[in-house]
Amino acid sequence: MDPSLAQLVVDLVEKMGLLRREIEHQQDQERYAARLARIEQKLSVLADALEASDPARAAALRTAWAKPARSLAFRNAAHQKEIR
């Protein structure tokens, strides 16, 4: 997968992970549990497929879903290093 396209996918998954986290904080997980489970299943398949060609990007994808705030923090830190 093209690195720029892979990064866009990771960014999208990060945003979806933030939305999932907000749903959990609002205690609406029962309402969206099935949808979130299907999304997680598809993301897992995508990460497994990506694992063979780019293990680091697959790990970033999993982190973006499971811990979106952490993923965002690392991305922001990398961006700050580029600016300096």
MILUMFI-56258 format. One record per residue: residue number from 1; residue in three letters; x, y, z of N, C-alpha, C, CB in turn. Coordinates in Angstrom, 3 decimals, decimal comma. Glycine has a CB too. Layout:
BEGIN
NUM/ALA/X/Y/Z/X/Y/Z/X/Y/Z/X/Y/Z;
...
This chain:
BEGIN
1/MET/0,860/-1,174/0,000/0,000/0,000/0,000/0,906/1,237/0,000/-0,978/-0,002/1,239;
2/ASP/0,508/2,203/-0,754/1,238/3,465/-0,822/1,303/4,085/0,580/0,563/4,444/-1,834;
3/PRO/2,478/4,536/1,023/2,609/5,086/2,382/1,676/6,261/2,680/4,024/5,524/2,604;
4/SER/1,465/7,132/1,710/0,576/8,273/1,974/-0,868/7,815/2,115/0,688/9,317/0,850;
5/LEU/-1,277/6,831/1,316/-2,626/6,277/1,432/-2,785/5,536/2,756/-2,929/5,334/0,250;
6/ALA/-1,758/4,789/3,143/-1,797/4,062/4,415/-1,935/5,034/5,585/-0,529/3,199/4,585;
7/GLN/-1,240/6,150/5,520/-1,345/7,144/6,591/-2,742/7,755/6,643/-0,298/8,247/6,399;
8/LEU/-3,350/7,977/5,493/-4,731/8,490/5,469/-5,694/7,495/6,113/-5,172/8,788/4,019;
9/VAL/-5,472/6,213/5,874/-6,318/5,181/6,485/-6,130/5,188/8,001/-5,987/3,777/5,902;
10/VAL/-4,889/5,292/8,444/-4,616/5,346/9,893/-5,283/6,576/10,510/-3,082/5,373/10,167;
11/ASP/-5,206/7,714/9,836/-5,846/8,937/10,338/-7,355/8,769/10,445/-5,518/10,123/9,427;
12/LEU/-7,961/8,121/9,445/-9,404/7,870/9,472/-9,778/6,953/10,631/-9,866/7,254/8,144;
13/VAL/-8,997/5,908/10,823/-9,260/4,971/11,914/-9,105/5,671/13,261/-8,313/3,754/11,828;
14/GLU/-8,153/6,569/13,352/-7,961/7,342/14,584/-9,214/8,161/14,912/-6,735/8,274/14,451;
15/LYS/-9,781/8,803/13,902/-11,005/9,591/14,106/-12,167/8,697/14,505/-11,362/10,375/12,836;
16/MET/-12,242/7,513/13,893/-13,297/6,569/14,263/-13,095/6,071/15,688/-13,328/5,382/13,286;
17/GLY/-11,843/5,874/16,080/-11,541/5,459/17,447/-11,923/6,523/18,455/-10,071/5,131/17,583;
18/LEU/-11,704/7,788/18,099/-12,122/8,881/18,986/-13,638/8,914/19,128/-11,613/10,232/18,456;
19/LEU/-14,341/8,661/18,033/-15,805/8,602/18,084/-16,270/7,432/18,945/-16,389/8,480/16,665;
20/ARG/-15,616/6,273/18,796/-15,949/5,103/19,625/-15,756/5,423/21,104/-15,081/3,884/19,228;
21/ARG/-14,659/6,096/21,408/-14,373/6,454/22,800/-15,436/7,416/23,346/-12,970/7,090/22,914;
22/GLU/-15,860/8,361/22,517/-16,899/9,292/22,955/-18,227/8,577/23,179/-17,076/10,412/21,929;
23/ILE/-18,543/7,626/22,332/-19,757/6,830/22,510/-19,695/6,083/23,837/-19,942/5,836/21,336;
24/GLU/-18,529/5,537/24,149/-18,369/4,829/25,417/-18,505/5,774/26,604/-17,017/4,127/25,462;
25/HIS/-17,966/6,970/26,492/-18,047/7,942/27,591/-19,477/8,425/27,810/-17,135/9,139/27,310;
26/GLN/-20,244/8,484/26,730/-21,643/8,891/26,843/-22,540/7,722/27,229/-22,121/9,499/25,531;
27/GLN/-21,932/6,569/27,424/-22,619/5,345/27,827/-23,706/4,952/26,830/-23,226/5,518/29,213;
28/ASP/-23,380/5,074/25,548/-24,265/4,646/24,470/-23,769/3,366/23,805/-24,397/5,749/23,435;
29/GLN/-22,812/2,660/24,440/-22,226/1,512/23,788/-23,235/0,405/23,503/-21,117/0,977/24,624;
30/GLU/-24,267/0,269/24,322/-25,286/-0,751/24,049/-25,982/-0,483/22,726/-26,317/-0,801/25,183;
31/ARG/-26,248/0,776/22,472/-26,957/1,166/21,255/-26,116/0,909/20,007/-27,348/2,639/21,323;
32/TYR/-24,800/1,100/20,119/-23,913/0,990/18,965/-22,985/-0,217/19,022/-23,097/2,234/18,844;
33/ALA/-23,198/-1,117/19,940/-22,276/-2,239/20,151/-22,094/-3,090/18,900/-22,775/-3,112/21,286;
34/ALA/-23,160/-3,428/18,231/-23,054/-4,284/17,048/-22,300/-3,577/15,926/-24,448/-4,703/16,562;
35/ARG/-22,582/-2,303/15,727/-21,896/-1,542/14,678/-20,406/-1,425/14,977/-22,515/-0,144/14,534;
36/LEU/-20,088/-1,116/16,224/-18,682/-0,987/16,605/-17,949/-2,322/16,487/-18,567/-0,451/18,035;
37/ALA/-18,635/-3,407/16,810/-18,015/-4,729/16,685/-17,723/-5,055/15,223/-18,923/-5,810/17,299;
38/ARG/-18,634/-4,711/14,317/-18,394/-4,957/12,892/-17,241/-4,107/12,367/-19,662/-4,671/12,083;
39/ILE/-17,183/-2,854/12,812/-16,075/-1,983/12,408/-14,757/-2,562/12,903/-16,273/-0,544/12,954;
40/GLU/-14,739/-2,979/14,166/-13,514/-3,549/14,732/-13,099/-4,810/13,995/-13,703/-3,853/16,214;
41/GLN/-14,063/-5,618/13,603/-13,765/-6,841/12,857/-13,122/-6,508/11,508/-15,049/-7,672/12,647;
42/LYS/-13,679/-5,549/10,793/-13,131/-5,159/9,494/-11,739/-4,540/9,635/-14,073/-4,174/8,799;
43/LEU/-11,546/-3,749/10,678/-10,234/-3,153/10,915/-9,194/-4,212/11,234/-10,309/-2,142/12,048;
44/SER/-9,604/-5,238/11,945/-8,697/-6,329/12,270/-8,273/-7,066/11,001/-9,355/-7,300/13,262;
45/VAL/-9,219/-7,312/10,102/-8,902/-7,966/8,837/-7,948/-7,092/8,014/-10,195/-8,258/8,038;
46/LEU/-8,218/-5,791/7,980/-7,351/-4,859/7,256/-5,943/-4,848/7,848/-7,946/-3,444/7,283;
47/ALA/-5,843/-4,788/9,161/-4,533/-4,781/9,818/-3,787/-6,087/9,566/-4,691/-4,550/11,327;
48/ASP/-4,499/-7,204/9,590/-3,856/-8,496/9,313/-3,322/-8,550/7,889/-4,844/-9,648/9,543;
49/ALA/-4,077/-8,010/6,936/-3,636/-7,993/5,543/-2,433/-7,065/5,365/-4,788/-7,554/4,621;
50/LEU/-2,429/-5,984/6,089/-1,350/-5,000/5,999/-0,085/-5,472/6,717/-1,809/-3,668/6,581;
51/GLU/-0,256/-6,382/7,657/0,854/-6,877/8,477/1,994/-7,460/7,639/0,349/-7,931/9,444;
52/ALA/1,652/-8,157/6,586/2,674/-8,816/5,768/3,575/-7,813/5,063/2,018/-9,721/4,740;
53/SER/2,998/-6,754/4,543/3,793/-5,795/3,777/4,348/-4,649/4,610/2,968/-5,236/2,671;
54/ASP/3,640/-4,266/5,674/4,073/-3,114/6,477/3,645/-3,300/7,937/3,485/-1,790/5,904;
55/PRO/4,432/-4,047/8,713/4,050/-4,331/10,106/3,901/-3,079/10,972/5,074/-5,242/10,731;
56/ALA/4,739/-2,075/10,733/4,650/-0,853/11,536/3,336/-0,125/11,278/5,834/0,077/11,233;
57/ARG/2,910/-0,088/10,019/1,652/0,579/9,687/0,467/-0,212/10,240/1,516/0,750/8,159;
58/ALA/0,564/-1,532/10,252/-0,496/-2,353/10,828/-0,606/-2,098/12,332/-0,233/-3,850/10,553;
59/ALA/0,520/-1,965/12,989/0,511/-1,655/14,424/-0,070/-0,265/14,664/1,938/-1,746/15,012;
60/ALA/0,267/0,684/13,799/-0,288/2,035/13,929/-1,795/2,020/13,745/0,355/2,984/12,911;
61/LEU/-2,275/1,191/12,834/-3,713/1,063/12,603/-4,417/0,515/13,838/-3,982/0,157/11,398;
62/ARG/-3,835/-0,514/14,423/-4,436/-1,098/15,636/-4,410/-0,103/16,805/-3,691/-2,396/16,033;
63/THR/-3,315/0,620/16,942/-3,211/1,617/18,006/-4,206/2,750/17,789/-1,785/2,176/18,079;
64/ALA/-4,375/3,164/16,544/-5,307/4,248/16,235/-6,731/3,876/16,632/-5,251/4,591/14,742;
65/TRP/-7,090/2,603/16,520/-8,435/2,172/16,905/-8,533/1,960/18,416/-8,813/0,880/16,166;
66/ALA/-7,564/1,257/18,983/-7,641/0,889/20,396/-7,350/2,060/21,330/-6,678/-0,235/20,683;
67/LYS/-6,384/2,892/20,953/-5,954/4,013/21,796/-5,795/5,260/20,938/-4,623/3,683/22,530;
68/PRO/-6,916/5,819/20,469/-6,823/6,937/19,525/-6,157/8,182/20,106/-8,194/7,296/19,042;
69/ALA/-6,346/8,454/21,375/-5,729/9,641/21,977/-4,207/9,484/21,992/-6,267/9,873/23,420;
70/ARG/-3,731/8,290/22,273/-2,288/8,027/22,268/-1,728/8,186/20,859/-1,989/6,608/22,806;
71/SER/-2,439/7,639/19,891/-2,023/7,739/18,500/-1,937/9,195/18,065/-2,988/6,972/17,597;
72/LEU/-2,939/9,961/18,443/-2,968/11,379/18,102/-1,827/12,133/18,783/-4,315/11,993/18,495;
73/ALA/-1,554/11,792/20,016/-0,473/12,453/20,745/0,881/12,193/20,080/-0,445/11,975/22,204;
74/PHE/1,131/10,948/19,670/2,389/10,629/18,999/2,489/11,327/17,651/2,526/9,123/18,816;
75/ARG/1,368/11,408/16,929/1,373/12,088/15,636/1,639/13,574/15,811/0,043/11,873/14,908;
76/ASN/1,041/14,170/16,837/1,277/15,587/17,109/2,728/15,840/17,516/0,331/16,080/18,208;
77/ALA/3,288/14,939/18,303/4,688/15,090/18,721/5,616/15,004/17,512/5,068/14,010/19,766;
78/ALA/5,323/14,089/16,605/6,141/13,969/15,390/6,012/15,221/14,533/5,730/12,724/14,575;
79/HIS/4,830/15,760/14,473/4,601/16,990/13,699/5,370/18,164/14,309/3,088/17,319/13,638;
80/GLN/5,387/18,241/15,632/6,122/19,314/16,306/7,623/19,201/16,035/5,852/19,279/17,823;
81/LYS/8,151/17,987/15,963/9,565/17,785/15,647/9,876/18,256/14,239/9,949/16,313/15,804;
82/GLU/8,941/18,031/13,302/9,147/18,463/11,926/9,202/19,980/11,834/8,040/17,921/11,025;
83/ILE/8,405/20,659/12,632/8,363/22,121/12,612/9,681/22,704/13,095/7,209/22,640/13,477;
84/ARG/10,258/22,103/14,102/11,517/22,599/14,684/12,617/22,209/13,795/11,762/22,067/16,099;
